[in-house]
Amino acid sequence: MSEPAPLEPPRRSWWAGLSDNPGLLGRIRRQWPWVVVLVCMAVGLTLIAITRWRWGAGAIGAGMVAAGVFRTVMRDPGIVAIRGHRFIDLVFYYGIGLAIIVFAIIVPTP
């Protein structure tokens, strides 16, 4: 009498199967810089929606600058690293973030 074949474990995606990223919570935990940037964007859009556009634009610009800081300081910032070239990411994040903040400051109030 032969032994029954062992049951195979259910297949998981390659991302969930990584040892340093166990499950959904691990993937979210690894992407905390992106979550910080998204929260800044959400706060900014909410402020713009309630007619506080200067503060909202400042929050969006601060989120972009924060993304630049994460890209500068962290070795693996997750999805904040858009391109393979760090310099291009930094120019984009700091340039757009500071431009948004400056324009929010210098646009005259009607």
For each residue, the residues with C-beta under 8 A, 3 or more apart:
1:
2:
3:
4:
5:
6:
7:
8:
9:
10:
11:
12: 16 17
13: 16 17
14: 17 18
15: 18 21 27
16: 12 13 21 22 23 24 27
17: 12 13 14
18: 14 15 21 22
19: 22
20: 26 30
21: 15 16 18 26 27 30
22: 16 18 19 25 26
23: 16 26 27
24: 16 27 28
25: 22 28 29
26: 20 21 22 23 29 30
27: 15 16 21 23 24 30 31
28: 24 25 31 32 35
29: 25 26 32
30: 20 21 26 27 78
31: 27 28 34 35 78 79
32: 28 29 35 36 78
33: 36 37 66 67 70 74 77 78 80
34: 31 37 38 77 78 79 80
35: 28 31 32 38 39
36: 32 33 39 40 63 66 70
37: 33 34 40 41 63 64 66 67 70 80
38: 34 35 41 42 63
39: 35 36 42 43 63
40: 36 37 43 44 59 60 62 63 66
41: 37 38 44 45 59 60 63
42: 38 39 45 46
43: 39 40 46 47 56 59
44: 40 41 47 48 55 56 57 58 59 60 62 63
45: 41 42 48 49 56 60
46: 42 43 49 50 56
47: 43 44 50 52 53 55 56 59
48: 44 45 51 52 53 56 57
49: 45 46 56
50: 46 47
51: 48
52: 47 48 55 56
53: 47 48 56 57 104
54: 57 58 104 105 107
55: 44 47 52 58 59
56: 43 44 45 46 47 48 49 52 53 59 60
57: 44 48 53 54 60 61 100 101 103 104
58: 44 54 55 61 62 100 101 104
59: 40 41 43 44 47 55 56 62 63
60: 40 41 44 45 56 57 63 64 100
61: 57 58 64 65 96 97 98 99 100 101 104
62: 40 44 58 59 65 66 97 101
63: 36 37 38 39 40 41 44 59 60 66 67 97
64: 37 60 61 67 68 93 94 96 97 100
65: 61 62 68 69 93 94 97 98 101
66: 33 36 37 40 62 63 69 70 97
67: 33 37 63 64 70 71 80 93 97
68: 64 65 71 72 89 90 93 94 97
69: 65 66 72 73
70: 33 36 37 66 67 73 74 77 80
71: 67 68 74 77 80 81 86 89 90 93
72: 68 69 86 90
73: 69 70
74: 33 70 71 77 80
75:
76: 81
77: 33 34 70 71 74 80 81
78: 30 31 32 33 34 81
79: 31 34 82
80: 33 34 37 67 70 71 74 77 89
81: 71 76 77 78 84 86 89
82: 79 89 92
83: 88 89
84: 81
85: 88 89
86: 71 72 81 89 90
87: 90 91
88: 83 85 91 92
89: 68 71 80 81 82 83 85 86 92 93
90: 68 71 72 86 87 93 94
91: 87 88 94 95
92: 82 88 89 95 96
93: 64 65 67 68 71 89 90 96 97
94: 64 65 68 90 91 97 98
95: 91 92 98 99
96: 61 64 92 93 99 100
97: 61 62 63 64 65 66 67 68 93 94 100 101
98: 61 65 94 95 101 102
99: 61 95 96 102 103
100: 57 58 60 61 64 96 97 103 104
101: 57 58 61 62 65 97 98 104 105
102: 98 99 105 106
103: 57 99 100 106 107
104: 53 54 57 58 61 100 101 107
105: 54 101 102
106: 102 103
107: 54 103 104
108:
109:
110:
